[in-house]
Amino acid sequence: MRHADPRVRETALWSVSYVPYPNYLPELSFVRDNDVVEDLRDTAGILLEGFDDSGVAEQG
C-alpha cells in the first residue's frame, strides 16, 4: 500500500477488501491519513469503516 505507483496502491487497497484482516488496519489508516491521491485516501477510509462495521478490529 506504500508503492510509488498509485495504481499498485489502488490494487492493494481493493485486494485487502476481499479478506478483511485486523493486520491491515494500520496500513489502511496510514493511506487514509497520508496518501497523496485523494481517491486512495477516500477508499482507505471507506474500507476502514467497512472493517469496523463488520467487527474486524475486535478479531485482532
C-alpha positions as CSV (number, residue, x, y, z in Angstrom):
1,M,0.0,0.0,0.0
2,R,3.1,2.2,0.0
3,H,4.3,1.5,-3.5
4,A,5.3,4.6,-5.6
5,D,2.8,3.8,-8.3
6,P,-0.8,4.8,-7.3
7,R,-2.2,2.0,-9.5
8,V,-0.4,-0.5,-7.4
9,R,-1.6,1.1,-4.2
10,E,-5.2,1.1,-5.5
11,T,-4.9,-2.6,-6.3
12,A,-3.6,-3.3,-2.9
13,L,-6.5,-1.5,-1.3
14,W,-9.0,-3.5,-3.2
15,S,-7.2,-6.7,-2.5
16,V,-7.5,-6.3,1.2
17,S,-11.2,-5.8,0.9
18,Y,-11.7,-9.5,-0.1
19,V,-10.3,-10.9,3.1
20,P,-10.7,-8.3,5.9
21,Y,-7.9,-8.9,8.5
22,P,-7.0,-6.8,11.5
23,N,-3.4,-6.6,10.5
24,Y,-4.4,-4.4,7.6
25,L,-5.8,-1.7,9.8
26,P,-2.5,0.2,10.4
27,E,-1.7,0.4,6.7
28,L,-5.3,1.4,5.8
29,S,-5.1,4.2,8.4
30,F,-1.7,5.3,7.0
31,V,-3.1,5.5,3.5
32,R,-6.3,7.3,4.7
33,D,-4.2,9.9,6.5
34,N,-1.2,10.3,4.2
35,D,-1.6,9.2,0.6
36,V,-1.1,12.0,-1.9
37,V,-4.0,10.7,-4.0
38,E,-7.4,11.8,-2.6
39,D,-9.3,8.9,-4.2
40,L,-7.0,6.4,-2.4
41,R,-7.4,8.2,0.9
42,D,-11.1,8.1,0.4
43,T,-11.1,4.4,-0.5
44,A,-9.0,3.6,2.6
45,G,-11.5,5.4,4.8
46,I,-14.4,3.5,3.3
47,L,-12.6,0.2,3.8
48,L,-11.8,1.2,7.4
49,E,-15.5,1.9,8.0
50,G,-16.4,-1.4,6.5
51,F,-13.9,-3.3,8.6
52,D,-15.2,-1.5,11.7
53,D,-18.9,-2.3,10.8
54,S,-18.0,-6.0,10.3
55,G,-16.1,-6.2,13.6
56,V,-12.7,-6.8,12.1
57,A,-10.9,-4.7,14.8
58,E,-12.3,-6.9,17.5
59,Q,-10.8,-10.0,15.8
60,G,-7.3,-8.7,16.3
